[in-house]
Amino acid sequence: MKRVLSTAIRCELTPRQRECVVMYYYDNKKMPDIAFELSLSVSTVSRHIKAGVRKLKNIANYY
């Protein structure tokens, strides 16, 4: 399952979704910190993370 999710993160998410998801879940950064680093608003970061997680959940449901 880890391999499937790792592949899905690399191949199925948009570059911005990937950045936000990786920074949030793997690097344990808070949304305001991610927003500052990427020059985005906190709400935009939140939307990217939610959209990325939604895609990953859909993919995980197949396995």
C-alpha positions in Angstrom: 0.0 0.0 0.0 2.9 2.4 0.8 4.3 1.8 -2.7 0.9 2.4 -4.3 0.5 5.7 -2.5 4.0 6.7 -3.2 3.5 6.1 -6.9 0.2 7.9 -6.8 1.7 10.9 -5.2 4.4 11.1 -7.9 2.1 10.3 -10.9 -1.5 11.3 -10.1 -1.2 14.6 -8.2 -0.5 17.9 -9.9 2.9 19.4 -9.1 1.3 21.9 -6.7 -0.8 19.3 -4.9 2.3 17.1 -4.6 4.3 19.9 -3.1 1.6 20.8 -0.5 0.8 17.2 0.4 4.5 16.3 0.9 5.2 19.4 2.9 2.2 18.9 5.1 2.3 15.1 5.7 5.9 14.1 5.2 7.7 17.3 6.4 5.1 18.0 9.1 4.8 21.7 8.2 1.8 23.8 9.1 -0.3 25.3 6.4 0.7 28.9 7.1 4.4 27.9 6.8 3.7 26.1 3.5 1.8 29.1 2.3 4.6 31.4 3.1 7.3 29.2 1.5 5.2 28.8 -1.7 3.9 32.4 -1.8 0.3 31.2 -1.6 -2.6 31.9 0.6 -3.4 29.5 3.4 -6.8 28.7 1.8 -5.1 27.8 -1.5 -2.7 25.5 0.3 -5.7 23.9 2.1 -7.5 23.4 -1.2 -4.5 21.8 -2.8 -4.1 19.4 0.2 -7.8 18.5 0.2 -7.8 17.9 -3.5 -4.7 15.8 -3.3 -5.9 13.7 -0.4 -9.3 13.2 -2.2 -7.4 11.8 -5.2 -5.2 9.5 -3.1 -8.3 8.2 -1.2 -10.0 7.3 -4.5 -6.9 5.5 -5.6 -6.5 3.7 -2.3 -10.1 2.5 -2.5 -9.1 0.3 -5.4 -6.5 -1.6 -3.4 
